[in-house]
Amino acid sequence: MTAELTSRGVRRVLWVTLLLNVVVCAAKIIVGTLAGSMAMVADGYHSLTDGANNIAGLVITGYAYAPPDEGHPYGHRKFETAATLAIALALLSVAYHVIAQALSRSAEAAVPEIGPLAWAVMVVTLVVNMFVASYEARQGRKLQSSYLIADSAHTRSDIYVTLGVIASFAGARAGVVWMDALVSIGIAVFIAYLGVQILVGSFHTLTDRAVIPPEALATIVRGVPGVIDCREIRTRGGPGSVHVDLIVHVDGTMALRDAHDIADWIEAALMMQRPDIVDVVVHLEPAGKRDGGAATSRRV
């Protein structure tokens, strides 16, 4: 799939989820405020963050799938990773806000007035959340978009958050004064947990943590005709944008053209077995030598 098609696909998904997030966000904040439910309003803020992330994603993906240029010879996919960092920070900010609000209002000991409208909004929200989480995750894997996968994890949290809000409604009906504040704090803790998860994943990409186990690639490389051995296999990048470099030992007496063909076969084999690989740099060395040789690469 070309970068242009991937970009269009990601943006289409983001527009659909943005529309749905705006609708449920407005409904939860308005109805939750009228009913006096901190948990419902907190859930509304959570959906507001979803919408903001969709907007950020629409802006970022305009750059993330641009082809390599002089300023960014390895491409622009880390723009997408930077956007996932924004998601994580937004989640942590929302978590802090919800906890602060729940603690400040817990002393009031007021029971929310939950009516049929509030119940209806939360049931519709639950259905929407389940659809959006599944849709984003499926499209994220199909398009190999780290942003959509991260955002689907965020949206998936809405399912559990919504169930928590419904539980707080049941507590309010039973007259349990502290249930609303407790659920609000629980929602905030869960939001913070997701934020940390996404933060760690983005950090691994930005710090060039290994993406694919070296031995998995070594097995493929050693199966290429003419390869005697390989070593120092390194990978970096993120989902759908993995860069590989390695040293390959070949017969030192073969012609340069033949050695170059072997390098081409290695690149083709790796990319065929692992479609997430977009760039391979092969450093050829005579068998038994630790220096010398020639480097060749192919980028797609």
Order of alpha helices (4+ residues) and beta strands (2+ residues): alpha-alpha-alpha-alpha-alpha-alpha-alpha-beta-beta-alpha-beta-beta
